[in-house]
């Protein structure tokens, strides 16, 4: 099964404390699936908690203010359409 989990996406947008509590998930994923690429979607206040985490390969910053229109959504996430996330 690990060969099928190449790109894993974590979406944890809530408070900084919730992101802190979810950090062990990144270590567990990389321990179980060491060849996977781990992407984490987070709001700006929690970015600093993740940027030094060696288990997180890519961080997507979610800015709520950019999603008030459909155009804002498309502009922000269209580049990620090419990535096929396994989980």
N, C-alpha and C positions, 0 to 999 in steps of 0.2 A: 504494500500500500504506500510506503514512503516514496517510491518512485513517481507516484501520481501527485504528490503534494509538493509541487515546485514553487508555487506562489501562494502565500497565505496572507490574508488581509485581516487585521484587527481594527475594529471601529470602536473606539472608546472615547466619546466626546465629552463626557460629563466632568465633574469637578476634579481638581488636582488629586484629592484624596482617593478618588475612585481609580484614577490612573495609577497611582502608587500601589494600590492594592492589586491591580492587574499586571504589574510588572513581572511577577514570577511566571506568568503565562509565557512571556517571550523566551525565558530561559528553558522552560519545559518543552516548548515547541522546538527550539534549536537542539536540545538534547535528544529529542525523539526523532526529529527530521533535520539532521545537520546540513543537508544539501539544499534545503528549502530557502527561498527568499521571503523574508518577513517584512510586510509593509504595514504601518500603523497610521490610522487616520486620527488626528487629535486637534483640539482647539488650541489657539496660540498660547494661552497661559500654561499649558502642560508640555509645550514643546521642549523646554530645557530639561525636563525629566527624562526625555527619550533620546536626545541628541547624542549623549555619551554612552548609551546602551549598546554594547557590541553585538547584541542579538537582533537588533532592529536594523534592517538593511536600508529601508527607505521610510521617510516620514512625510505624510501628506497633511498639510495644515488646512483645517476646515475653518473658513471664515464665514460665520453666519450672515454677515451683512452682504456678502456677494451672492447669496442665494435668494434674494427677494424677487428676482425675475428668472424666467426660464433661461434667458440668455446668459445670466451669471452662472447658472448651473452647468450649461453646456460648455462655456468657456473654461471653467475650472476643471471639469472632469473629462472632457473630450480626449485629452492626451492619454488618459488611463484606459480608454476603451480598448486599446490594443493589447493590454495585459489581461490575460485570462487567469483569474484567481481560482485556485483549487478549493480553497475554504475561505 
